[in-house]
Amino acid sequence: MRKLYTLGILLYTLGVHIAALFNSKARQMTKGWKHTFGRLSIAPVGKEKTAWFHASSLGEFEQARPVLEAFRIQHPDFKICVTFFSPSGYEVRKDYPQADFVCYLPMDTPSNAARFVNLLRPTVVFFAKYDFWFNYLEQLRLREIPTYIFSSIFRPNQYFFKWYGIWFLRHLQRCFSHIFVQNQESLELLQSHGVQHVSIAGDTRFDRVHAIALNAQPNPAVQTFLSRRPEGKTILAGSSWEPDETNLKHYLDYASPSTTLILAPHVISSTHLDHIQSLFGRDNCTLYSQLPATNNATQVLIIDNIGMLASLYQYADIAYIGGGFGKGIHNILEAVTFGKPVVFGPNYHKFKEALDIISLQGGYSYTDYSQLQTILDTLLTDPDRYHAASLTCTQYLNDNLGSTQRILALVQTQLTKYTIL
């Protein structure tokens, strides 16, 4: 099975190199792989105690941040290495100040894994959520390096639990010092398959979004924009796609003229921004990059940059989360932490927090525009219903804090036992 797995990795690598001829993201990955070993050989990590944190992409990195930053406070004598698989993580966080070294993770061949681990010489390793690279895990196991994965969810339909998955399941059993899962179902599933070094720690994203909310700074430009309609309500659409934007356009045509829409599209290419302006009417839109704008009549503020969405939810009355008419919704917790009721499309069932918030009536899903109109009307015109949903979101967030502390408490105990700390 190891040979088949490695063959798959090699074929995937070849595919990325071919795609790099036409695709900018693939080109970024291959360029990153090319320079990783040279950069690592002269990096400040690996020459003293080093903690390695790996995240697949930006979303997983945000899950890792609370653990990384708390670990750094507890252990200032450690160097921190952060690796990414995806350009969406590396290109945004390559200058992350809490890390001593940030790089792409070379593809998971046996030679790459051995070379990378030999150069980095990690003291302890953390993987966020789902990224299982089995040649790397084997190299860490052979060197008896404590290795952890956290914020994981396991489901019966995953390959670990198929007839062909015994090799992968064996790696879970022998390569991780401990596995931290989000829920009881994952715990019971792993234990039923013989994986006993597992415990429920919850989802570190709750700690992350809570920290964002606590440290959110006012945005004078957005405040000025919203002050033009002091009696109006504000809908903030985060990570929107075209179906989301079309439905919101219908609602804005129907709603009170005092209603304001802040739109933060998932794709901020010039083509998509042009489409949004055409959809809502150019005279009714203001780009964030053009604030302060002189047109007092605009209802729609388009956020045409990245990195500020999470803090903008403080200005919403209702948060609309995009992606529900595609592969799946984006992060709802960034809005929930501000106590904002959330609304999204039908593709949400693989996200535990979305299932939870709907069951608690702090969030709402819809499948067609008429349902969206009813949901938004209810939240915007029924104060009792709105405040109940808002309080539900706040309570849900508070009830799920503390994952970071649970993880590091156990890690601290184990590493002390190993005389690493």
ZAMARGU-4260 file (C-alpha; in steps of 0.2 Angstrom, whole numbers, plus 5000, padded with zeros to 4 digits):
<rodrens>
0) 5000/5000/5000 | 5014/5012/5004 | 5021/5010/4986 | 5003/5013/4979 | 5002/5028/4990
5) 5018/5035/4985 | 5014/5032/4966 | 4999/5042/4968 | 5009/5056/4976 | 5021/5056/4961
10) 5007/5056/4949 | 4999/5071/4958 | 5016/5080/4958 | 5018/5077/4939 | 5000/5084/4937
15) 5004/5100/4947 | 5020/5103/4936 | 5010/5101/4920 | 4996/5112/4927 | 5009/5125/4932
20) 5011/5129/4913 | 4994/5136/4913 | 4988/5139/4931 | 4996/5153/4943 | 4992/5143/4959
25) 5000/5127/4953 | 5015/5138/4947 | 5016/5146/4965 | 5017/5128/4972 | 5031/5122/4961
30) 5041/5137/4964 | 5039/5135/4982 | 5044/5117/4982 | 5059/5121/4972 | 5066/5133/4985
35) 5060/5125/5001 | 5076/5114/5005 | 5088/5128/5001 | 5079/5140/5012 | 5077/5127/5026
40) 5095/5123/5026 | 5099/5141/5032 | 5083/5145/5042 | 5084/5148/5061 | 5073/5133/5064
45) 5081/5115/5067 | 5096/5121/5076 | 5087/5122/5093 | 5071/5116/5100 | 5058/5118/5086
50) 5039/5116/5085 | 5032/5112/5068 | 5014/5117/5063 | 5007/5111/5047 | 4991/5118/5039
55) 4984/5113/5022 | 4978/5130/5018 | 4972/5147/5025 | 4957/5140/5034 | 4967/5126/5043
60) 4980/5139/5048 | 4967/5149/5056 | 4962/5134/5066 | 4981/5131/5071 | 4984/5149/5076
65) 4977/5148/5093 | 4987/5133/5097 | 5003/5140/5089 | 5002/5157/5098 | 4998/5149/5115
70) 5012/5137/5113 | 5024/5151/5109 | 5019/5161/5125 | 5021/5145/5135 | 5038/5140/5127
75) 5047/5156/5121 | 5063/5145/5119 | 5056/5136/5105 | 5058/5141/5086 | 5042/5140/5076
80) 5041/5132/5059 | 5024/5134/5049 | 5021/5124/5033 | 5007/5125/5020 | 5001/5114/5006
85) 4991/5127/4997 | 4996/5144/4990 | 4980/5151/4998 | 4989/5149/5015 | 5007/5152/5011
90) 5005/5167/5000 | 4994/5176/5013 | 5004/5171/5029 | 5022/5169/5022 | 5026/5184/5033
95) 5017/5178/5048 | 5026/5187/5063 | 5024/5173/5076 | 5033/5160/5065 | 5052/5159/5063
100) 5051/5151/5046 | 5036/5148/5034 | 5037/5137/5018 | 5028/5126/5007 | 5028/5107/5012
105) 5037/5097/4999 | 5027/5083/4991 | 5025/5068/5002 | 5038/5056/4994 | 5049/5045/5005
110) 5065/5055/5000 | 5057/5072/5002 | 5050/5067/5019 | 5066/5061/5026 | 5076/5076/5019
115) 5064/5088/5026 | 5063/5080/5044 | 5082/5078/5044 | 5084/5097/5041 | 5070/5103/5052
120) 5074/5091/5066 | 5057/5096/5075 | 5055/5093/5093 | 5036/5092/5092 | 5024/5092/5077
125) 5006/5098/5076 | 4994/5095/5061 | 4978/5105/5059 | 4962/5096/5055 | 4963/5084/5040
130) 4981/5084/5032 | 4988/5067/5033 | 5004/5065/5024 | 5009/5047/5027 | 5027/5047/5022
135) 5030/5062/5034 | 5021/5053/5048 | 5032/5038/5046 | 5048/5048/5046 | 5042/5056/5062
140) 5037/5040/5070 | 5054/5032/5066 | 5062/5047/5075 | 5050/5045/5090 | 5045/5064/5088
145) 5029/5068/5097 | 5016/5072/5084 | 4998/5078/5086 | 4983/5082/5076 | 4969/5093/5082
150) 4952/5099/5077 | 4949/5083/5067 | 4932/5076/5063 | 4930/5058/5057 | 4916/5050/5048
155) 4911/5032/5043 | 4913/5036/5025 | 4931/5041/5026 | 4944/5030/5018 | 4951/5025/5035
160) 4936/5015/5038 | 4934/5007/5021 | 4940/4989/5017 | 4956/4996/5008 | 4959/5009/5022
165) 4968/4997/5035 | 4985/5004/5031 | 4980/5022/5033 | 4971/5018/5049 | 4987/5009/5056
170) 4996/5026/5053 | 4983/5034/5064 | 4986/5021/5078 | 5005/5022/5078 | 5011/5039/5071
175) 5001/5051/5082 | 5005/5053/5100 | 4987/5059/5102 | 4972/5064/5091 | 4961/5078/5097
180) 4944/5077/5089 | 4929/5089/5089 | 4915/5078/5094 | 4909/5062/5102 | 4905/5054/5086
185) 4923/5055/5080 | 4929/5048/5097 | 4918/5033/5096 | 4921/5029/5078 | 4940/5029/5081
190) 4939/5019/5097 | 4928/5006/5088 | 4942/5004/5076 | 4955/5002/5089 | 4962/5020/5090
195) 4962/5023/5109 | 4974/5038/5111 | 4960/5050/5106 | 4950/5063/5116 | 4937/5077/5113
200) 4945/5094/5113 | 4933/5104/5102 | 4936/5115/5088 | 4950/5128/5090 | 4941/5140/5077
205) 4930/5145/5091 | 4945/5152/5101 | 4952/5160/5085 | 4936/5169/5081 | 4933/5174/5099
210) 4951/5182/5099 | 4947/5191/5082 | 4931/5199/5090 | 4940/5204/5106 | 4953/5213/5096
215) 4942/5220/5082 | 4946/5238/5079 | 4934/5251/5072 | 4934/5254/5054 | 4931/5273/5051
220) 4928/5272/5033 | 4914/5258/5035 | 4907/5268/5049 | 4905/5284/5038 | 4898/5274/5024
225) 4884/5266/5036 | 4881/5283/5044 | 4873/5289/5028 | 4858/5277/5032 | 4857/5279/5051
230) 4839/5271/5052 | 4843/5257/5040 | 4848/5239/5043 | 4864/5231/5037 | 4866/5214/5029
235) 4884/5208/5027 | 4888/5195/5014 | 4904/5186/5017 | 4913/5175/5004 | 4899/5177/4992
240) 4897/5168/4975 | 4887/5173/4960 | 4871/5164/4966 | 4872/5172/4983 | 4874/5189/4975
245) 4859/5187/4963 | 4848/5182/4977 | 4854/5197/4987 | 4851/5208/4972 | 4833/5203/4972
250) 4831/5206/4990 | 4839/5223/4989 | 4827/5228/4975 | 4812/5223/4987 | 4819/5229/5004
255) 4818/5246/5011 | 4829/5259/5003 | 4837/5262/5020 | 4844/5244/5019 | 4863/5243/5016
260) 4873/5228/5009 | 4891/5225/5013 | 4897/5213/5000 | 4914/5204/5003 | 4915/5192/4987
265) 4925/5176/4988 | 4933/5180/4972 | 4939/5198/4970 | 4946/5197/4952 | 4942/5213/4942
270) 4930/5202/4931 | 4920/5197/4946 | 4920/5215/4954 | 4914/5221/4937 | 4900/5209/4937
275) 4895/5214/4954 | 4894/5232/4950 | 4884/5228/4934 | 4872/5217/4944 | 4868/5230/4958
280) 4870/5245/4947 | 4886/5255/4946 | 4878/5271/4953 | 4872/5260/4968 | 4889/5253/4972
285) 4905/5259/4981 | 4921/5250/4981 | 4930/5249/4998 | 4946/5255/4990 | 4938/5271/4984
290) 4932/5276/5001 | 4928/5289/5006 | 4916/5291/4992 | 4906/5306/4989 | 4890/5297/4982
295) 4878/5297/4997 | 4865/5287/4987 | 4875/5270/4986 | 4867/5255/4996 | 4881/5243/4992
300) 4899/5243/4999 | 4910/5230/4990 | 4925/5224/4999 | 4938/5223/4986 | 4953/5217/4996
305) 4956/5202/5008 | 4960/5200/5026 | 4947/5211/5034 | 4931/5202/5033 | 4931/5194/5050
310) 4932/5211/5059 | 4918/5218/5048 | 4905/5207/5055 | 4904/5219/5069 | 4894/5231/5058
315) 4881/5218/5052 | 4864/5216/5058 | 4862/5200/5048 | 4877/5189/5041 | 4874/5181/5025
320) 4887/5167/5022 | 4891/5162/5004 | 4895/5146/4996 | 4879/5137/5000 | 4875/5135/4982
325) 4892/5128/4978 | 4903/5115/4986 | 4898/5121/5004 | 4897/5137/5015 | 4911/5146/5021
330) 4916/5150/5039 | 4900/5155/5049 | 4909/5157/5066 | 4917/5174/5062 | 4899/5181/5062
335) 4893/5170/5076 | 4906/5177/5088 | 4899/5194/5086 | 4881/5188/5090 | 4875/5190/5072
340) 4862/5178/5065 | 4868/5169/5050 | 4859/5164/5034 | 4866/5153/5020 | 4861/5142/5006
345) 4857/5123/5006 | 4875/5115/5005 | 4879/5116/5023 | 4877/5098/5030 | 4895/5093/5031
350) 4899/5108/5043 | 4895/5104/5061 | 4894/5122/5067 | 4880/5125/5054 | 4870/5110/5059
355) 4872/5116/5077 | 4867/5134/5074 | 4852/5129/5064 | 4846/5117/5077 | 4848/5131/5090
360) 4838/5143/5079 | 4853/5155/5078 | 4855/5152/5059 | 4844/5149/5044 | 4846/5140/5028
365) 4836/5142/5012 | 4834/5134/4995 | 4826/5148/4984 | 4823/5166/4985 | 4806/5166/4992
370) 4813/5157/5008 | 4827/5170/5009 | 4815/5184/5008 | 4804/5177/5022 | 4820/5174/5033
375) 4827/5191/5031 | 4810/5200/5033 | 4808/5190/5049 | 4825/5194/5057 | 4824/5212/5051
380) 4806/5216/5057 | 4804/5205/5072 | 4815/5212/5087 | 4811/5197/5098 | 4815/5184/5085
385) 4831/5193/5081 | 4837/5195/5098 | 4834/5177/5102 | 4844/5172/5087 | 4858/5184/5092
390) 4859/5178/5110 | 4859/5160/5104 | 4874/5163/5093 | 4883/5172/5107 | 4879/5157/5119
395) 4884/5144/5106 | 4901/5153/5104 | 4904/5154/5123 | 4900/5136/5126 | 4913/5130/5114
400) 4928/5140/5119 | 4943/5132/5127 | 4949/5119/5114 | 4967/5127/5114 | 4969/5125/5133
405) 4963/5107/5133 | 4975/5103/5119 | 4990/5111/5126 | 4987/5104/5144 | 4988/5086/5138
410) 5003/5090/5126 | 5012/5099/5141 | 5010/5083/5151 | 5016/5072/5138 | 5031/5082/5133
415) 5036/5084/5151 | 5036/5065/5153 | 5047/5064/5137 | 5059/5077/5146 | 5057/5088/5130
420) 5052/5103/5139
</rodrens>
